[in-house]
Amino acid sequence: MSRTTLICNARLVNEGTVTEADLLVSQGRIERIGSGLQAPQGATVHDAQGCLLMPGMIDDQVHFREPGMPHKGSIRTESRAAVAGGITSFMDMPNTRPPTTTRQELENKLAIGAQHAAANYGFFFGATNDNIDEIRALDPSMACGLKVFMGASTGNMLVDREETLNAIFRDSPVVIATHCESTPMIKSRLEQAMAKWGDEIPLSEHPNIRSREACLASSRLAVELARRHDAQLHVLHITTADELELFEPGPMEGKSITAETCIHFLIFSAEDYPALGNRIKCNPSIKLASDREALRAALASGRIDILATDHAPHTAEEKADTSYLRAPAGLPLVQDVILAAMDLVKQGDLDLTNLVQKNAHNPARRFDVRERGFLREGYWADLVLVDPDKPTPAIPERVLSQCGWSPFEGHTFGSRIAATWVNGALAWDGERVIEHDAAMALTYNRTAR
């Protein structure tokens, strides 16, 4: 398969501008950007026909379920769903079975990525209450960041000791990414709900149990720790208007404390629980419509720096459990994130260049990703071509995630992912995944702290 490709007649969305241009890919990299480029002999020519050509999304938060949960998903299945959605690089979370809390387990996951990933891959190292020596010894070139669950998690991954948190924020050699919810506050609200409803807690109580107060208290603690220790902090999946006061507006450059939100918090609200039920149950919880509007505004102002998915698939059978206590939290989103965001662009709720800044430019900057996230000559050719005028019905038959369902079923997106390239290799042709061997481990522009 030719790795020299000329993409002509495109509208390039990059670094705050939309420009009509051609883009030449050679040896996996962007060789040239300009008008009227000529295809070298033997090159593949792809006529974009005026579609939008963007840097592929770098999703800084996914749960691809490997190792340990193959019935929910794997790096193979979920990365193929990702490229179909225009994601060319992903950063996978450590709460797998076993968890990625030792350097050996991190090396094991990198080996799985090398064998099975269809997109470029990075992995978070996981913090526990007792692995501070492993964290201190971590090679900054091996992990995209350090994940700290300052809220409920599996196994030993809930980090709640004050001494441990101070050591982590003082000594982490990489960016600290936090899940912020106060576990004692959640437990208290859950006990109150069980006293009232027993085992029949309605799903509508989810945002009251996984409450805005629990999010704010934990996010405030993370920010205080980061300021105390001059740490690099990235707070994941912000869900409330209340938390936004903790973050500065404006460009991300120069910030040591940054924030992320996820696509489902921009689309859904608590009003959707009656219709969608457990399909939109996630942690932290989807909250009020007023929070959703505040998050959209925060993307525009720069208080929120990154847009991600927190892709976390569960089977349809697991999600169909009618028990609030048993039904798992998490949604499959990698195949739909750009399409859902493009709907917001069409509605005037999100600027197109801001979308690219938040899903490609800023993740690359925040995690020091080398030579990705931009349409620049010499950078790796991670690209997504979006047809803004061709609709995509969200039907179950198109779902590539192992779980086989989407929270958007019944909706028709206004756009279509027309093609995705990973390191110059066509990975999605608009209809099907194209198998290739081009995916790489992410590399980082960083040295030991």
C-alpha positions as CSV (number, residue, x, y, z in Angstrom):
1,M,0.0,0.0,0.0
2,S,1.4,3.4,-1.0
3,R,2.4,5.6,1.9
4,T,2.7,8.6,-0.4
5,T,-0.7,10.3,-0.6
6,L,-1.8,13.7,-2.0
7,I,-5.0,15.0,-0.4
8,C,-6.2,17.8,-2.6
9,N,-9.1,20.2,-2.5
10,A,-9.4,20.2,1.3
11,R,-10.2,22.8,3.8
12,L,-7.5,22.6,6.4
13,V,-8.6,23.3,10.0
14,N,-5.5,24.1,12.0
15,E,-4.1,26.5,14.5
16,G,-7.1,28.9,14.5
17,T,-7.6,29.0,10.7
18,V,-9.6,27.3,8.0
19,T,-7.6,27.3,4.7
20,E,-8.1,25.8,1.3
21,A,-5.0,23.8,0.5
22,D,-3.6,20.5,-0.5
23,L,-1.5,18.2,1.7
24,L,1.2,15.8,0.6
25,V,2.0,12.8,2.8
26,S,5.3,10.8,2.4
27,Q,6.9,8.2,4.6
28,G,4.2,8.7,7.2
29,R,4.8,12.4,7.6
30,I,3.3,15.6,6.2
31,E,5.8,16.6,3.6
32,R,4.2,19.7,2.2
33,I,1.1,21.9,2.6
34,G,0.2,24.3,-0.2
35,S,-2.0,25.1,-3.2
36,G,-1.8,23.2,-6.5
37,L,0.5,20.5,-5.3
38,Q,1.4,17.8,-7.8
39,A,1.3,14.1,-6.9
40,P,4.6,12.3,-7.2
41,Q,4.7,9.2,-9.4
42,G,3.0,6.3,-7.8
43,A,1.3,8.4,-5.1
44,T,-2.3,7.8,-4.1
45,V,-4.5,10.9,-4.8
46,H,-7.4,11.6,-2.5
47,D,-9.8,14.3,-3.6
48,A,-11.3,15.8,-0.5
49,Q,-13.9,17.6,-2.5
50,G,-14.0,20.6,-0.1
51,C,-14.3,18.5,3.1
52,L,-12.6,19.5,6.3
53,L,-9.1,18.1,6.9
54,M,-8.1,18.2,10.6
55,P,-5.3,16.8,12.7
56,G,-6.6,13.5,14.1
57,M,-8.0,13.6,17.6
58,I,-5.7,12.8,20.5
59,D,-8.1,11.3,23.1
60,D,-6.5,11.7,26.5
61,Q,-8.9,9.5,28.4
62,V,-10.1,6.1,27.3
63,H,-10.7,2.7,29.0
64,F,-10.1,0.1,26.4
65,R,-10.5,-2.7,29.0
66,E,-7.4,-4.7,28.3
67,P,-6.1,-6.6,30.1
68,G,-8.7,-8.4,32.0
69,M,-12.2,-7.5,30.6
70,P,-12.3,-8.9,27.0
71,H,-16.1,-9.2,27.0
72,K,-16.3,-5.4,27.3
73,G,-13.5,-4.5,24.9
74,S,-9.9,-4.7,23.9
75,I,-7.2,-2.5,22.5
76,R,-7.8,-4.2,19.2
77,T,-11.6,-3.6,19.0
78,E,-11.7,-0.2,20.6
79,S,-8.9,1.3,18.7
80,R,-10.6,0.3,15.5
81,A,-13.8,2.0,16.6
82,A,-11.6,5.0,17.4
83,V,-10.1,5.4,14.0
84,A,-13.6,5.1,12.5
85,G,-14.4,8.1,14.7
86,G,-11.4,10.2,13.6
87,I,-9.2,9.5,16.7
88,T,-5.6,8.8,15.7
89,S,-4.0,8.6,19.1
90,F,-5.4,7.4,22.5
91,M,-4.2,7.5,26.1
92,D,-5.5,4.5,28.0
93,M,-6.3,4.5,31.7
94,P,-4.7,2.1,34.3
95,N,-7.7,0.6,36.0
96,T,-7.5,-2.7,34.2
97,R,-7.1,-6.3,35.6
98,P,-4.3,-6.3,36.7
99,P,-4.0,-2.5,37.1
100,T,-1.1,-0.6,35.5
101,T,0.6,0.2,38.7
102,T,4.0,-1.3,38.2
103,R,6.5,-0.7,35.5
104,Q,6.2,-4.3,34.4
105,E,2.5,-4.0,33.8
106,L,3.1,-0.8,31.9
107,E,5.6,-2.6,29.6
108,N,3.0,-5.4,29.2
109,K,0.4,-2.9,27.9
110,L,2.9,-1.2,25.6
111,A,3.5,-4.7,24.1
112,I,-0.2,-5.2,23.6
113,G,-0.5,-1.8,21.9
114,A,2.4,-2.7,19.6
115,Q,0.6,-5.9,18.5
116,H,-3.0,-4.8,18.3
117,A,-3.6,-1.1,18.2
118,A,-5.0,0.6,15.1
119,A,-4.2,4.1,16.4
120,N,-1.1,5.5,18.2
121,Y,-1.1,4.5,21.8
122,G,-0.1,5.9,25.2
123,F,-0.8,4.5,28.6
124,F,-1.2,6.1,32.0
125,F,0.6,4.8,35.0
126,G,-1.7,4.3,38.0
127,A,-1.2,5.5,41.5
128,T,-2.1,3.5,44.6
129,N,-1.8,4.1,48.3
130,D,1.4,2.1,48.4
131,N,3.3,2.4,45.0
132,I,5.1,5.7,45.5
133,D,8.5,4.1,44.9
134,E,7.3,2.8,41.5
135,I,6.0,6.3,40.7
136,R,9.3,7.9,41.6
137,A,11.2,5.4,39.5
138,L,8.9,5.9,36.4
139,D,10.7,6.8,33.2
140,P,8.9,9.9,31.9
141,S,9.3,8.6,28.3
142,M,7.2,5.5,29.1
143,A,3.9,6.9,30.2
144,C,1.7,9.7,29.1
145,G,0.9,10.7,32.7
146,L,0.1,9.5,36.2
147,K,-3.6,8.7,36.9
148,V,-4.8,9.4,40.5
149,F,-8.2,8.3,41.4
150,M,-9.2,10.8,44.1
151,G,-12.6,9.1,44.1
152,A,-14.0,5.6,43.9
153,S,-12.1,3.1,41.8
154,T,-11.4,-0.6,41.6
155,G,-9.0,-2.5,43.9
156,N,-6.3,-0.4,45.5
157,M,-6.5,2.5,43.1
158,L,-8.5,4.8,45.4
159,V,-5.8,7.1,46.7
160,D,-7.1,8.7,49.9
161,R,-4.1,8.9,52.3
162,E,-3.0,12.5,52.9
163,E,0.7,11.5,53.2
164,T,0.5,9.5,49.9
165,L,-1.2,12.3,48.0
166,N,1.4,14.8,49.1
167,A,4.2,12.5,48.0
168,I,2.6,11.9,44.7
169,F,2.1,15.6,44.0
170,R,5.6,16.4,45.2
171,D,7.4,13.6,43.3
172,S,5.5,12.6,40.2
173,P,7.9,12.7,37.1
174,V,4.9,13.2,34.7
175,V,1.7,15.2,34.5
176,I,-0.8,14.1,37.2
177,A,-4.3,13.4,35.8
178,T,-7.0,13.1,38.5
179,H,-10.5,11.7,38.8
180,C,-12.0,14.0,41.4
181,E,-14.9,12.9,43.5
182,S,-15.0,12.8,47.3
183,T,-15.6,9.2,48.3
184,P,-16.8,9.9,51.8
185,M,-19.4,12.3,50.4
186,I,-20.6,9.8,47.8
187,K,-20.9,7.1,50.5
188,S,-22.9,9.4,52.7
189,R,-25.3,10.2,49.9
190,L,-25.6,6.5,48.9
191,E,-26.5,5.5,52.4
192,Q,-29.2,8.2,52.5
193,A,-30.6,6.9,49.2
194,M,-30.6,3.3,50.4
195,A,-32.3,4.3,53.6
196,K,-35.1,5.9,51.5
197,W,-35.4,3.5,48.6
198,G,-33.6,0.3,49.7
199,D,-32.5,-1.6,46.6
200,E,-34.9,0.4,44.3
201,I,-32.9,3.6,44.0
202,P,-34.0,5.4,40.9
203,L,-31.4,6.4,38.3
204,S,-32.5,10.0,38.6
205,E,-30.7,10.0,42.0
206,H,-27.3,9.3,40.4
207,P,-26.3,13.0,40.1
208,N,-27.4,13.5,43.7
209,I,-25.3,10.5,44.9
210,R,-22.3,11.3,42.7
211,S,-23.0,14.9,43.6
212,R,-21.6,18.3,42.5
213,E,-20.4,18.8,46.1
214,A,-18.4,15.6,45.9
215,C,-16.8,16.8,42.6
216,L,-16.0,20.3,43.8
217,A,-14.5,19.2,47.2
218,S,-12.1,16.7,45.4
219,S,-11.2,19.0,42.6
220,R,-10.5,21.8,45.1
221,L,-8.2,19.4,47.0
222,A,-6.3,18.5,43.8
223,V,-5.8,22.1,42.9
224,E,-4.6,22.9,46.4
225,L,-2.1,20.0,46.3
226,A,-0.8,21.1,42.9
227,R,-0.2,24.6,44.1
228,R,1.4,23.5,47.3
229,H,3.9,21.3,45.4
230,D,4.2,23.2,42.2
231,A,2.9,20.1,40.3
232,Q,1.6,19.7,36.8
233,L,-2.1,18.9,37.3
234,H,-4.7,17.9,34.7
235,V,-8.2,17.5,36.2
236,L,-10.3,15.0,34.1
237,H,-14.0,15.0,33.1
238,I,-15.2,18.2,34.7
239,T,-19.0,18.0,35.1
240,T,-20.2,21.1,37.1
241,A,-20.3,24.8,36.7
242,D,-19.1,25.0,40.3
243,E,-15.7,23.5,39.5
244,L,-14.9,26.0,36.7
245,E,-14.0,28.7,39.3
246,L,-10.8,26.6,40.0
247,F,-9.4,27.1,36.5
248,E,-8.1,30.1,34.6
249,P,-9.5,31.1,31.3
250,G,-7.4,31.8,28.2
251,P,-4.8,29.9,26.2
252,M,-3.4,26.7,27.7
253,E,0.2,27.8,27.2
254,G,1.9,28.5,30.5
255,K,-0.7,26.9,32.7
256,S,0.4,24.3,35.2
257,I,-3.2,23.4,36.2
258,T,-5.6,22.4,33.3
259,A,-9.0,20.9,32.9
260,E,-10.8,18.5,30.6
261,T,-14.4,17.7,29.9
262,C,-16.0,15.0,27.8
263,I,-18.4,15.0,24.9
264,H,-21.3,13.4,26.8
265,F,-21.3,16.2,29.3
266,L,-21.7,18.7,26.5
267,I,-24.6,16.7,24.9
268,F,-26.7,15.1,27.6
269,S,-28.2,16.4,30.9
270,A,-30.1,15.0,33.9
271,E,-33.2,15.5,31.8
272,D,-32.1,12.5,29.6
273,Y,-32.1,9.9,32.4
274,P,-35.8,8.9,32.0
275,A,-35.3,8.2,28.2
276,L,-31.7,6.8,28.2
277,G,-31.5,5.2,31.6
278,N,-28.3,3.4,32.4
279,R,-26.9,4.0,29.0
280,I,-25.8,7.4,30.2
281,K,-24.9,6.3,33.7
282,C,-21.2,7.3,34.2
283,N,-18.9,8.5,36.9
284,P,-18.7,11.4,37.5
285,S,-22.4,11.8,36.7
286,I,-24.1,13.8,34.0
287,K,-25.7,16.7,35.8
288,L,-28.0,19.6,35.1
289,A,-28.7,21.3,31.8
290,S,-27.2,24.5,33.4
291,D,-23.9,22.6,34.0
292,R,-23.9,21.5,30.4
293,E,-24.3,25.1,29.2
294,A,-21.5,26.3,31.5
295,L,-19.2,23.6,30.2
296,R,-19.8,24.7,26.6
297,A,-19.0,28.3,27.6
298,A,-15.9,27.1,29.4
299,L,-14.6,25.5,26.3
300,A,-15.0,28.8,24.5
301,S,-13.3,30.8,27.2
302,G,-10.4,28.4,27.8
303,R,-11.3,27.4,31.4
304,I,-11.6,24.0,29.9
305,D,-8.5,23.1,27.9
306,I,-9.2,19.6,26.5
307,L,-12.2,17.7,25.1
308,A,-12.1,13.9,25.5
309,T,-14.3,10.9,25.6
310,D,-13.7,8.9,28.8
311,H,-14.7,6.0,26.5
312,A,-15.7,3.2,28.9
313,P,-17.7,0.3,27.3
314,H,-19.9,-2.2,29.0
315,T,-22.1,-4.8,27.4
316,A,-25.7,-4.1,26.6
317,E,-26.7,-6.8,29.0
318,E,-24.8,-5.2,31.8
319,K,-26.3,-1.8,31.1
320,A,-29.8,-3.4,30.9
321,D,-29.6,-4.3,34.6
322,T,-32.4,-2.5,36.3
323,S,-30.6,-2.2,39.7
324,Y,-29.0,1.1,40.3
325,L,-26.4,-0.6,42.5
326,R,-25.4,-3.2,39.9
327,A,-25.6,-1.3,36.6
328,P,-22.1,-0.3,35.6
329,A,-21.0,3.3,34.9
330,G,-19.5,4.2,31.5
331,L,-20.3,4.9,27.8
332,P,-18.8,3.9,24.5
333,L,-17.9,7.2,22.7
334,V,-14.8,7.0,20.5
335,Q,-16.7,6.4,17.3
336,D,-19.1,9.3,17.9
337,V,-17.1,12.1,19.6
338,I,-16.2,14.2,16.5
339,L,-19.6,13.7,14.9
340,A,-21.3,14.8,18.1
341,A,-19.0,17.8,18.4
342,M,-19.6,18.7,14.8
343,D,-23.3,18.9,15.7
344,L,-22.4,21.5,18.3
345,V,-20.5,23.4,15.6
346,K,-23.5,23.3,13.3
347,Q,-25.7,24.6,16.1
348,G,-23.3,27.5,16.9
349,D,-22.4,26.1,20.3
350,L,-18.8,25.3,19.4
351,D,-16.3,27.0,17.1
352,L,-14.7,24.7,14.6
353,T,-11.1,25.9,15.2
354,N,-11.7,25.7,18.9
355,L,-12.8,22.1,18.5
356,V,-9.5,21.2,16.9
357,Q,-7.6,23.1,19.5
358,K,-9.3,21.2,22.3
359,N,-9.2,17.7,20.8
360,A,-5.8,17.8,19.0
361,H,-3.6,20.8,19.6
362,N,-4.0,21.0,23.4
363,P,-3.7,17.3,24.2
364,A,-0.5,17.3,22.3
365,R,0.8,20.3,24.2
366,R,-0.4,19.1,27.6
367,F,1.2,15.7,27.4
368,D,4.3,16.8,25.5
369,V,3.4,14.5,22.6
370,R,6.1,14.7,20.0
371,E,5.3,15.8,16.4
372,R,1.5,15.1,16.5
373,G,-1.7,17.1,17.0
374,F,-1.1,19.7,14.3
375,L,-1.1,20.0,10.5
376,R,2.6,21.0,10.1
377,E,5.2,20.0,7.6
378,G,7.4,17.3,9.2
379,Y,4.8,16.2,11.7
380,W,3.3,12.7,11.6
381,A,0.4,12.5,9.2
382,D,-2.4,11.8,11.7
383,L,-5.4,13.1,9.8
384,V,-9.2,13.0,9.8
385,L,-11.3,14.1,6.9
386,V,-14.8,15.2,7.9
387,D,-17.7,15.7,5.4
388,P,-19.8,18.4,7.2
389,D,-22.8,17.9,4.9
390,K,-23.2,14.2,4.7
391,P,-25.3,12.7,7.6
392,T,-24.5,9.7,9.6
393,P,-27.4,7.7,11.2
394,A,-26.4,6.4,14.7
395,I,-27.7,2.8,14.1
396,P,-26.4,-0.3,16.0
397,E,-25.1,-1.9,12.8
398,R,-22.3,0.8,12.4
399,V,-21.0,0.4,16.0
400,L,-17.5,-1.1,16.0
401,S,-16.9,-1.1,19.7
402,Q,-17.0,-4.5,21.3
403,C,-20.1,-3.6,23.3
404,G,-22.2,-3.1,20.1
405,W,-24.3,-0.1,21.2
406,S,-24.1,3.7,21.3
407,P,-25.9,6.2,23.6
408,F,-26.7,8.2,20.4
409,E,-28.8,5.5,18.8
410,G,-31.9,7.0,17.1
411,H,-30.0,10.3,16.4
412,T,-28.7,11.3,13.0
413,F,-25.4,13.2,13.1
414,G,-25.1,16.0,10.6
415,S,-21.6,15.0,9.5
416,R,-19.6,12.0,8.4
417,I,-16.0,10.8,9.0
418,A,-14.9,10.4,5.4
419,A,-11.4,9.1,6.1
420,T,-8.8,8.7,8.8
421,W,-5.0,8.3,8.3
422,V,-2.6,7.1,11.0
423,N,1.0,8.0,10.3
424,G,0.1,8.4,6.7
425,A,-1.7,5.0,6.4
426,L,-5.3,5.0,5.5
427,A,-7.1,3.5,8.6
428,W,-10.7,4.3,7.7
429,D,-12.1,4.9,4.3
430,G,-15.5,6.2,5.3
431,E,-17.1,2.8,5.2
432,R,-14.7,0.3,6.8
433,V,-11.5,0.0,8.8
434,I,-8.4,-0.6,6.7
435,E,-5.9,-2.9,8.4
436,H,-2.4,-1.4,8.5
437,D,0.8,-1.7,10.6
438,A,1.5,2.0,11.0
439,A,0.4,2.7,14.6
440,M,3.1,3.6,17.0
441,A,3.7,4.2,20.7
442,L,3.4,7.9,21.5
443,T,6.7,9.6,22.3
444,Y,7.1,12.7,24.5
445,N,9.2,15.8,24.5
446,R,10.2,15.6,28.2
447,T,13.1,14.8,30.5
448,A,13.2,13.6,34.0
449,R,11.9,16.0,36.6
